[in-house]
Amino acid sequence: MRRVRSAGSAHSGLTEWLLQRVTSLYMGGFVIYAIAHLSLLPVRDYIAWKAWFATGYVRIAWALFLASILIHAWVGMRSIYLDYLHPLWLRFSVTLLTALGLLALVLWAAQILITAAP
C-alpha cells in the first residue's frame, strides 16, 4: 500500500484569500449602493442624515462595511508583514501595532453605530 502524504500547508492561505475576495465584493457593492442612494436621494441636512442612518438596515450595512474594511486590511497587512518583515521581533512589533490600531478603529466605529440610534 502506498502511504498518503500530508498536504502540509497547501491550504493554509485559502481562508485569507477567500476573506479578501468576499470583503472586497461587499465593499464594492456597498460603495455602489451608497453612491447611487445618495445621488438619487441626497441628504440635505443633519436631521435627514441622522434619520437615514438611524434605520436598522442602513446601520447593519454600515457595520458590515466597516467590518469588511477591517478584515480586509488585517489580512492584507498581515500578508505583507509575513512576506517582507523577516526579523521576528520586527514582524511581531509591527503586527501588534497594526492589531491595536485596528482594534481602536473597531471601538470607534462601534461607538458611532451605537450612538446613531434615535
N, CA, C and O atoms as a GROMACS GRO file, in nm:
protein
  472
    1MET      N    1   0.082  -0.118   0.000
    1MET     CA    2   0.000   0.000   0.000
    1MET      C    3   0.086   0.124   0.000
    1MET      O    4   0.196   0.130   0.056
    2ARG      N    5   0.031   0.221  -0.064
    2ARG     CA    6   0.102   0.349  -0.064
    2ARG      C    7   0.067   0.428   0.060
    2ARG      O    8  -0.043   0.419   0.114
    3ARG      N    9   0.161   0.502   0.100
    3ARG     CA   10   0.140   0.589   0.214
    3ARG      C   11   0.093   0.726   0.164
    3ARG      O   12   0.157   0.786   0.077
    4VAL      N   13  -0.016   0.775   0.219
    4VAL     CA   14  -0.072   0.904   0.177
    4VAL      C   15   0.010   1.015   0.240
    4VAL      O   16   0.036   1.016   0.361
    5ARG      N   17   0.051   1.107   0.155
    5ARG     CA   18   0.129   1.220   0.205
    5ARG      C   19   0.038   1.330   0.256
    5ARG      O   20  -0.073   1.350   0.206
    6SER      N   21   0.086   1.399   0.354
    6SER     CA   22   0.012   1.513   0.408
    6SER      C   23   0.019   1.628   0.308
    6SER      O   24   0.120   1.648   0.241
    7ALA      N   25  -0.089   1.704   0.301
    7ALA     CA   26  -0.092   1.820   0.212
    7ALA      C   27  -0.007   1.934   0.269
    7ALA      O   28   0.022   2.031   0.199
    8GLY      N   29   0.032   1.922   0.392
    8GLY     CA   30   0.115   2.025   0.454
    8GLY      C   31   0.039   2.155   0.467
    8GLY      O   32  -0.075   2.158   0.513
    9SER      N   33   0.102   2.261   0.425
    9SER     CA   34   0.038   2.392   0.437
    9SER      C   35  -0.021   2.438   0.304
    9SER      O   36  -0.033   2.557   0.279
   10ALA      N   37  -0.059   2.343   0.221
   10ALA     CA   38  -0.112   2.378   0.089
   10ALA      C   39  -0.240   2.459   0.098
   10ALA      O   40  -0.267   2.541   0.010
   11HIS      N   41  -0.320   2.438   0.201
   11HIS     CA   42  -0.447   2.509   0.213
   11HIS      C   43  -0.444   2.618   0.319
   11HIS      O   44  -0.549   2.672   0.355
   12SER      N   45  -0.329   2.652   0.369
   12SER     CA   46  -0.322   2.747   0.480
   12SER      C   47  -0.362   2.888   0.438
   12SER      O   48  -0.409   2.965   0.522
   13GLY      N   49  -0.345   2.924   0.314
   13GLY     CA   50  -0.379   3.059   0.271
   13GLY      C   51  -0.517   3.072   0.209
   13GLY      O   52  -0.557   3.182   0.171
   14LEU      N   53  -0.589   2.961   0.199
   14LEU     CA   54  -0.719   2.964   0.133
   14LEU      C   55  -0.820   3.051   0.207
   14LEU      O   56  -0.894   3.126   0.144
   15THR      N   57  -0.823   3.044   0.339
   15THR     CA   58  -0.917   3.124   0.417
   15THR      C   59  -0.889   3.272   0.400
   15THR      O   60  -0.981   3.352   0.381
   16GLU      N   61  -0.762   3.311   0.407
   16GLU     CA   62  -0.727   3.451   0.390
   16GLU      C   63  -0.763   3.500   0.250
   16GLU      O   64  -0.814   3.610   0.234
   17TRP      N   65  -0.736   3.418   0.150
   17TRP     CA   66  -0.768   3.454   0.012
   17TRP      C   67  -0.918   3.474  -0.003
   17TRP      O   68  -0.963   3.570  -0.065
   18LEU      N   69  -0.996   3.382   0.053
   18LEU     CA   70  -1.141   3.391   0.044
   18LEU      C   71  -1.194   3.513   0.120
   18LEU      O   72  -1.284   3.581   0.071
   19LEU      N   73  -1.140   3.541   0.237
   19LEU     CA   74  -1.182   3.659   0.313
   19LEU      C   75  -1.156   3.787   0.234
   19LEU      O   76  -1.239   3.877   0.232
   20GLN      N   77  -1.040   3.795   0.169
   20GLN     CA   78  -1.009   3.914   0.090
   20GLN      C   79  -1.108   3.931  -0.024
   20GLN      O   80  -1.152   4.042  -0.052
   21ARG      N   81  -1.142   3.822  -0.091
   21ARG     CA   82  -1.234   3.830  -0.205
   21ARG      C   83  -1.376   3.866  -0.161
   21ARG      O   84  -1.440   3.951  -0.223
   22VAL      N   85  -1.425   3.803  -0.055
   22VAL     CA   86  -1.561   3.829  -0.008
   22VAL      C   87  -1.574   3.972   0.042
   22VAL      O   88  -1.671   4.040   0.011
   23THR      N   89  -1.477   4.017   0.122
   23THR     CA   90  -1.485   4.154   0.174
   23THR      C   91  -1.474   4.257   0.062
   23THR      O   92  -1.540   4.360   0.068
   24SER      N   93  -1.391   4.231  -0.038
   24SER     CA   94  -1.380   4.328  -0.147
   24SER      C   95  -1.509   4.334  -0.228
   24SER      O   96  -1.548   4.442  -0.273
   25LEU      N   97  -1.575   4.221  -0.248
   25LEU     CA   98  -1.703   4.222  -0.319
   25LEU      C   99  -1.808   4.301  -0.241
   25LEU      O  100  -1.883   4.380  -0.298
   26TYR      N  101  -1.815   4.278  -0.110
   26TYR     CA  102  -1.913   4.352  -0.030
   26TYR      C  103  -1.883   4.502  -0.031
   26TYR      O  104  -1.973   4.583  -0.048
   27MET      N  105  -1.755   4.537  -0.012
   27MET     CA  106  -1.720   4.679  -0.010
   27MET      C  107  -1.754   4.746  -0.143
   27MET      O  108  -1.806   4.857  -0.146
   28GLY      N  109  -1.723   4.679  -0.254
   28GLY     CA  110  -1.756   4.734  -0.385
   28GLY      C  111  -1.905   4.753  -0.404
   28GLY      O  112  -1.950   4.858  -0.452
   29GLY      N  113  -1.982   4.652  -0.366
   29GLY     CA  114  -2.128   4.661  -0.378
   29GLY      C  115  -2.185   4.770  -0.289
   29GLY      O  116  -2.276   4.842  -0.330
   30PHE      N  117  -2.133   4.782  -0.169
   30PHE     CA  118  -2.183   4.883  -0.076
   30PHE      C  119  -2.151   5.024  -0.125
   30PHE      O  120  -2.234   5.114  -0.114
   31VAL      N  121  -2.032   5.044  -0.178
   31VAL     CA  122  -1.995   5.176  -0.229
   31VAL      C  123  -2.086   5.214  -0.346
   31VAL      O  124  -2.129   5.329  -0.356
   32ILE      N  125  -2.115   5.118  -0.434
   32ILE     CA  126  -2.206   5.147  -0.545
   32ILE      C  127  -2.344   5.181  -0.492
   32ILE      O  128  -2.407   5.276  -0.539
   33TYR      N  129  -2.393   5.105  -0.393
   33TYR     CA  130  -2.524   5.135  -0.332
   33TYR      C  131  -2.524   5.274  -0.269
   33TYR      O  132  -2.617   5.352  -0.292
   34ALA      N  133  -2.422   5.306  -0.192
   34ALA     CA  134  -2.418   5.435  -0.122
   34ALA      C  135  -2.413   5.551  -0.220
   34ALA      O  136  -2.482   5.651  -0.201
   35ILE      N  137  -2.334   5.539  -0.325
   35ILE     CA  138  -2.327   5.646  -0.425
   35ILE      C  139  -2.461   5.661  -0.496
   35ILE      O  140  -2.508   5.772  -0.516
   36ALA      N  141  -2.521   5.548  -0.535
   36ALA     CA  142  -2.650   5.554  -0.605
   36ALA      C  143  -2.758   5.613  -0.514
   36ALA      O  144  -2.835   5.698  -0.557
   37HIS      N  145  -2.762   5.566  -0.391
   37HIS     CA  146  -2.866   5.615  -0.298
   37HIS      C  147  -2.849   5.764  -0.270
   37HIS      O  148  -2.947   5.839  -0.274
   38LEU      N  149  -2.727   5.807  -0.243
   38LEU     CA  150  -2.705   5.947  -0.210
   38LEU      C  151  -2.715   6.037  -0.333
   38LEU      O  152  -2.737   6.157  -0.318
   39SER      N  153  -2.698   5.982  -0.453
   39SER     CA  154  -2.718   6.061  -0.575
   39SER      C  155  -2.866   6.077  -0.606
   39SER      O  156  -2.911   6.185  -0.647
   40LEU      N  157  -2.942   5.970  -0.588
   40LEU     CA  158  -3.086   5.976  -0.619
   40LEU      C  159  -3.167   6.044  -0.510
   40LEU      O  160  -3.262   6.117  -0.539
   41LEU      N  161  -3.129   6.022  -0.385
   41LEU     CA  162  -3.199   6.083  -0.271
   41LEU      C  163  -3.096   6.155  -0.184
   41LEU      O  164  -3.058   6.104  -0.078
   42PRO      N  165  -3.051   6.272  -0.227
   42PRO     CA  166  -2.948   6.340  -0.149
   42PRO      C  167  -2.997   6.380  -0.009
   42PRO      O  168  -3.112   6.419   0.010
   43VAL      N  169  -2.907   6.368   0.084
   43VAL     CA  170  -2.937   6.406   0.222
   43VAL      C  171  -2.896   6.552   0.237
   43VAL      O  172  -2.780   6.588   0.220
   44ARG      N  173  -2.993   6.636   0.268
   44ARG     CA  174  -2.970   6.780   0.266
   44ARG      C  175  -2.920   6.839   0.397
   44ARG      O  176  -2.849   6.939   0.396
   45ASP      N  177  -2.957   6.779   0.510
   45ASP     CA  178  -2.916   6.836   0.638
   45ASP      C  179  -2.888   6.725   0.739
   45ASP      O  180  -2.905   6.606   0.711
   46TYR      N  181  -2.844   6.767   0.856
   46TYR     CA  182  -2.804   6.672   0.960
   46TYR      C  183  -2.922   6.588   1.008
   46TYR      O  184  -2.905   6.469   1.034
   47ILE      N  185  -3.038   6.645   1.019
   47ILE     CA  186  -3.156   6.573   1.065
   47ILE      C  187  -3.191   6.461   0.967
   47ILE      O  188  -3.220   6.348   1.009
   48ALA      N  189  -3.188   6.491   0.838
   48ALA     CA  190  -3.217   6.389   0.737
   48ALA      C  191  -3.109   6.280   0.737
   48ALA      O  192  -3.140   6.162   0.724
   49TRP      N  193  -2.983   6.320   0.752
   49TRP     CA  194  -2.874   6.222   0.757
   49TRP      C  195  -2.891   6.130   0.877
   49TRP      O  196  -2.878   6.008   0.865
   50LYS      N  197  -2.921   6.187   0.992
   50LYS     CA  198  -2.938   6.107   1.113
   50LYS      C  199  -3.058   6.013   1.100
   50LYS      O  200  -3.053   5.899   1.146
   51ALA      N  201  -3.167   6.061   1.039
   51ALA     CA  202  -3.286   5.978   1.020
   51ALA      C  203  -3.254   5.862   0.925
   51ALA      O  204  -3.297   5.748   0.950
   52TRP      N  205  -3.181   5.888   0.817
   52TRP     CA  206  -3.144   5.782   0.724
   52TRP      C  207  -3.052   5.681   0.792
   52TRP      O  208  -3.069   5.560   0.778
   53PHE      N  209  -2.955   5.733   0.863
   53PHE     CA  210  -2.855   5.646   0.927
   53PHE      C  211  -2.914   5.568   1.044
   53PHE      O  212  -2.862   5.462   1.079
   54ALA      N  213  -3.022   5.616   1.104
   54ALA     CA  214  -3.081   5.550   1.219
   54ALA      C  215  -3.165   5.428   1.181
   54ALA      O  216  -3.199   5.348   1.269
   55THR      N  217  -3.200   5.412   1.053
   55THR     CA  218  -3.278   5.295   1.015
   55THR      C  219  -3.192   5.170   1.032
   55THR      O  220  -3.071   5.172   1.011
   56GLY      N  221  -3.258   5.062   1.071
   56GLY     CA  222  -3.186   4.940   1.107
   56GLY      C  223  -3.101   4.881   0.997
   56GLY      O  224  -2.985   4.848   1.021
   57TYR      N  225  -3.156   4.867   0.877
   57TYR     CA  226  -3.080   4.803   0.770
   57TYR      C  227  -2.960   4.888   0.726
   57TYR      O  228  -2.858   4.833   0.684
   58VAL      N  229  -2.972   5.019   0.736
   58VAL     CA  230  -2.859   5.106   0.698
   58VAL      C  231  -2.746   5.090   0.798
   58VAL      O  232  -2.629   5.082   0.760
   59ARG      N  233  -2.779   5.086   0.926
   59ARG     CA  234  -2.674   5.068   1.028
   59ARG      C  235  -2.609   4.931   1.017
   59ARG      O  236  -2.488   4.919   1.035
   60ILE      N  237  -2.687   4.829   0.987
   60ILE     CA  238  -2.629   4.695   0.969
   60ILE      C  239  -2.538   4.693   0.847
   60ILE      O  240  -2.429   4.636   0.851
   61ALA      N  241  -2.582   4.756   0.737
   61ALA     CA  242  -2.500   4.763   0.617
   61ALA      C  243  -2.369   4.837   0.643
   61ALA      O  244  -2.263   4.795   0.596
   62TRP      N  245  -2.377   4.948   0.718
   62TRP     CA  246  -2.255   5.022   0.752
   62TRP      C  247  -2.165   4.940   0.844
   62TRP      O  248  -2.043   4.941   0.828
   63ALA      N  249  -2.224   4.868   0.939
   63ALA     CA  250  -2.144   4.784   1.030
   63ALA      C  251  -2.072   4.676   0.951
   63ALA      O  252  -1.954   4.649   0.975
   64LEU      N  253  -2.141   4.612   0.857
   64LEU     CA  254  -2.077   4.511   0.773
   64LEU      C  255  -1.969   4.572   0.685
   64LEU      O  256  -1.865   4.511   0.662
   65PHE      N  257  -1.993   4.694   0.637
   65PHE     CA  258  -1.893   4.763   0.556
   65PHE      C  259  -1.767   4.791   0.637
   65PHE      O  260  -1.656   4.766   0.591
   66LEU      N  261  -1.786   4.843   0.757
   66LEU     CA  262  -1.669   4.872   0.841
   66LEU      C  263  -1.597   4.744   0.882
   66LEU      O  264  -1.474   4.741   0.886
   67ALA      N  265  -1.672   4.639   0.914
   67ALA     CA  266  -1.608   4.510   0.947
   67ALA      C  267  -1.532   4.456   0.827
   67ALA      O  268  -1.424   4.400   0.843
   68SER      N  269  -1.588   4.472   0.707
   68SER     CA  270  -1.519   4.426   0.586
   68SER      C  271  -1.389   4.502   0.564
   68SER      O  272  -1.287   4.443   0.528
   69ILE      N  273  -1.392   4.632   0.586
   69ILE     CA  274  -1.270   4.711   0.571
   69ILE      C  275  -1.162   4.662   0.669
   69ILE      O  276  -1.046   4.644   0.632
   70LEU      N  277  -1.202   4.641   0.794
   70LEU     CA  278  -1.105   4.599   0.895
   70LEU      C  279  -1.050   4.460   0.867
   70LEU      O  280  -0.930   4.438   0.881
   71ILE      N  281  -1.136   4.367   0.829
   71ILE     CA  282  -1.090   4.232   0.796
   71ILE      C  283  -0.998   4.236   0.674
   71ILE      O  284  -0.892   4.173   0.673
   72HIS      N  285  -1.039   4.310   0.573
   72HIS     CA  286  -0.959   4.321   0.451
   72HIS      C  287  -0.822   4.382   0.482
   72HIS      O  288  -0.719   4.334   0.432
   73ALA      N  289  -0.821   4.485   0.563
   73ALA     CA  290  -0.694   4.548   0.600
   73ALA      C  291  -0.606   4.454   0.681
   73ALA      O  292  -0.486   4.445   0.657
   74TRP      N  293  -0.666   4.383   0.776
   74TRP     CA  294  -0.588   4.292   0.859
   74TRP      C  295  -0.524   4.181   0.775
   74TRP      O  296  -0.404   4.154   0.789
   75VAL      N  297  -0.601   4.119   0.690
   75VAL     CA  298  -0.548   4.009   0.609
   75VAL      C  299  -0.439   4.060   0.515
   75VAL      O  300  -0.334   3.997   0.500
   76GLY      N  301  -0.463   4.174   0.453
   76GLY     CA  302  -0.364   4.229   0.361
   76GLY      C  303  -0.235   4.269   0.430
   76GLY      O  304  -0.126   4.235   0.383
   77MET      N  305  -0.246   4.342   0.540
   77MET     CA  306  -0.126   4.386   0.610
   77MET      C  307  -0.049   4.267   0.670
   77MET      O  308   0.074   4.264   0.667
   78ARG      N  309  -0.123   4.169   0.722
   78ARG     CA  310  -0.058   4.050   0.778
   78ARG      C  311   0.021   3.976   0.670
   78ARG      O  312   0.132   3.929   0.696
   79SER      N  313  -0.035   3.967   0.551
   79SER     CA  314   0.036   3.901   0.441
   79SER      C  315   0.162   3.977   0.404
   79SER      O  316   0.267   3.916   0.378
   80ILE      N  317   0.152   4.108   0.401
   80ILE     CA  318   0.271   4.188   0.369
   80ILE      C  319   0.377   4.170   0.476
   80ILE      O  320   0.495   4.153   0.445
   81TYR      N  321   0.336   4.172   0.603
   81TYR     CA  322   0.433   4.156   0.711
   81TYR      C  323   0.500   4.019   0.705
   81TYR      O  324   0.622   4.009   0.724
   82LEU      N  325   0.423   3.916   0.680
   82LEU     CA  326   0.482   3.781   0.674
   82LEU      C  327   0.577   3.766   0.556
   82LEU      O  328   0.676   3.694   0.566
   83ASP      N  329   0.548   3.834   0.446
   83ASP     CA  330   0.633   3.823   0.328
   83ASP      C  331   0.760   3.907   0.337
   83ASP      O  332   0.866   3.864   0.290
   84TYR      N  333   0.753   4.026   0.396
   84TYR     CA  334   0.863   4.121   0.384
   84TYR      C  335   0.936   4.156   0.514
   84TYR      O  336   1.045   4.212   0.510
   85LEU      N  337   0.878   4.124   0.629
   85LEU     CA  338   0.946   4.152   0.755
   85LEU      C  339   1.002   4.022   0.810
   85LEU      O  340   0.928   3.940   0.865
   86HIS      N  341   1.131   4.003   0.795
   86HIS     CA  342   1.191   3.875   0.832
   86HIS      C  343   1.233   3.864   0.978
   86HIS      O  344   1.213   3.757   1.036
   87PRO      N  345   1.289   3.968   1.040
   87PRO     CA  346   1.320   3.952   1.183
   87PRO      C  347   1.192   3.935   1.265
   87PRO      O  348   1.098   4.013   1.251
   88LEU      N  349   1.191   3.834   1.349
   88LEU     CA  350   1.070   3.802   1.425
   88LEU      C  351   1.026   3.917   1.514
   88LEU      O  352   0.907   3.945   1.523
   89TRP      N  353   1.120   3.984   1.580
   89TRP     CA  354   1.084   4.093   1.670
   89TRP      C  355   1.018   4.207   1.595
   89TRP      O  356   0.925   4.269   1.646
   90LEU      N  357   1.066   4.236   1.474
   90LEU     CA  358   1.009   4.344   1.394
   90LEU      C  359   0.869   4.306   1.345
   90LEU      O  360   0.776   4.387   1.352
   91ARG      N  361   0.855   4.185   1.297
   91ARG     CA  362   0.724   4.139   1.250
   91ARG      C  363   0.622   4.140   1.363
   91ARG      O  364   0.508   4.182   1.344
   92PHE      N  365   0.664   4.093   1.481
   92PHE     CA  366   0.575   4.091   1.596
   92PHE      C  367   0.534   4.233   1.636
   92PHE      O  368   0.417   4.259   1.662
   93SER      N  369   0.631   4.322   1.642
   93SER     CA  370   0.604   4.460   1.684
   93SER      C  371   0.508   4.530   1.588
   93SER      O  372   0.412   4.594   1.631
   94VAL      N  373   0.534   4.518   1.459
   94VAL     CA  374   0.451   4.586   1.360
   94VAL      C  375   0.311   4.523   1.357
   94VAL      O  376   0.212   4.595   1.342
   95THR      N  377   0.304   4.391   1.369
   95THR     CA  378   0.174   4.324   1.373
   95THR      C  379   0.094   4.365   1.495
   95THR      O  380  -0.027   4.387   1.486
   96LEU      N  381   0.160   4.375   1.609
   96LEU     CA  382   0.092   4.418   1.732
   96LEU      C  383   0.041   4.561   1.719
   96LEU      O  384  -0.072   4.590   1.760
   97LEU      N  385   0.121   4.651   1.664
   97LEU     CA  386   0.077   4.789   1.645
   97LEU      C  387  -0.041   4.798   1.548
   97LEU      O  388  -0.134   4.876   1.569
   98THR      N  389  -0.036   4.718   1.444
   98THR     CA  390  -0.147   4.714   1.349
   98THR      C  391  -0.274   4.662   1.416
   98THR      O  392  -0.382   4.719   1.398
   99ALA      N  393  -0.262   4.555   1.494
   99ALA     CA  394  -0.378   4.499   1.564
   99ALA      C  395  -0.437   4.600   1.662
   99ALA      O  396  -0.559   4.614   1.670
  100LEU      N  397  -0.352   4.671   1.735
  100LEU     CA  398  -0.402   4.771   1.830
  100LEU      C  399  -0.470   4.887   1.757
  100LEU      O  400  -0.572   4.938   1.802
  101GLY      N  401  -0.412   4.929   1.645
  101GLY     CA  402  -0.474   5.036   1.566
  101GLY      C  403  -0.609   4.995   1.510
  101GLY      O  404  -0.704   5.073   1.514
  102LEU      N  405  -0.618   4.874   1.458
  102LEU     CA  406  -0.746   4.826   1.405
  102LEU      C  407  -0.848   4.806   1.517
  102LEU      O  408  -0.967   4.830   1.497
  103LEU      N  409  -0.803   4.763   1.634
  103LEU     CA  410  -0.893   4.749   1.748
  103LEU      C  411  -0.949   4.885   1.789
  103LEU      O  412  -1.067   4.897   1.823
  104ALA      N  413  -0.864   4.987   1.788
  104ALA     CA  414  -0.911   5.123   1.820
  104ALA      C  415  -1.015   5.169   1.718
  104ALA      O  416  -1.114   5.232   1.754
  105LEU      N  417  -0.993   5.137   1.591
  105LEU     CA  418  -1.090   5.173   1.488
  105LEU      C  419  -1.221   5.099   1.506
  105LEU      O  420  -1.328   5.155   1.482
  106VAL      N  421  -1.216   4.973   1.547
  106VAL     CA  422  -1.337   4.894   1.572
  106VAL      C  423  -1.418   4.958   1.685
  106VAL      O  424  -1.539   4.973   1.674
  107LEU      N  425  -1.350   4.994   1.793
  107LEU     CA  426  -1.420   5.055   1.907
  107LEU      C  427  -1.481   5.189   1.869
  107LEU      O  428  -1.592   5.221   1.911
  108TRP      N  429  -1.410   5.266   1.791
  108TRP     CA  430  -1.460   5.396   1.746
  108TRP      C  431  -1.583   5.378   1.656
  108TRP      O  432  -1.683   5.449   1.671
  109ALA      N  433  -1.574   5.284   1.562
  109ALA     CA  434  -1.687   5.258   1.472
  109ALA      C  435  -1.808   5.206   1.550
  109ALA      O  436  -1.922   5.242   1.520
  110ALA      N  437  -1.784   5.121   1.650
  110ALA     CA  438  -1.895   5.070   1.731
  110ALA      C  439  -1.961   5.184   1.807
  110ALA      O  440  -2.084   5.187   1.818
  111GLN      N  441  -1.883   5.276   1.858
  111GLN     CA  442  -1.940   5.391   1.928
  111GLN      C  443  -2.027   5.474   1.834
  111GLN      O  444  -2.135   5.517   1.872
  112ILE      N  445  -1.981   5.495   1.712
  112ILE     CA  446  -2.058   5.573   1.615
  112ILE      C  447  -2.189   5.502   1.582
  112ILE      O  448  -2.294   5.565   1.578
  113LEU      N  449  -2.182   5.370   1.558
  113LEU     CA  450  -2.303   5.296   1.522
  113LEU      C  451  -2.402   5.289   1.636
  113LEU      O  452  -2.523   5.292   1.613
  114ILE      N  453  -2.353   5.278   1.759
  114ILE     CA  454  -2.443   5.270   1.873
  114ILE      C  455  -2.508   5.404   1.904
  114ILE      O  456  -2.627   5.409   1.935
  115THR      N  457  -2.431   5.511   1.895
  115THR     CA  458  -2.486   5.643   1.927
  115THR      C  459  -2.574   5.699   1.817
  115THR      O  460  -2.638   5.802   1.837
  116ALA      N  461  -2.577   5.635   1.702
  116ALA     CA  462  -2.661   5.684   1.591
  116ALA      C  463  -2.807   5.648   1.611
  116ALA      O  464  -2.893   5.693   1.535
  117ALA      N  465  -2.836   5.568   1.711
  117ALA     CA  466  -2.976   5.531   1.737
  117ALA      C  467  -3.055   5.653   1.780
  117ALA      O  468  -3.004   5.738   1.852
  118PRO      N  469  -3.181   5.661   1.736
  118PRO     CA  470  -3.260   5.780   1.771
  118PRO      C  471  -3.297   5.785   1.916
  118PRO      O  472  -3.363   5.879   1.960
   0.00000   0.00000   0.00000
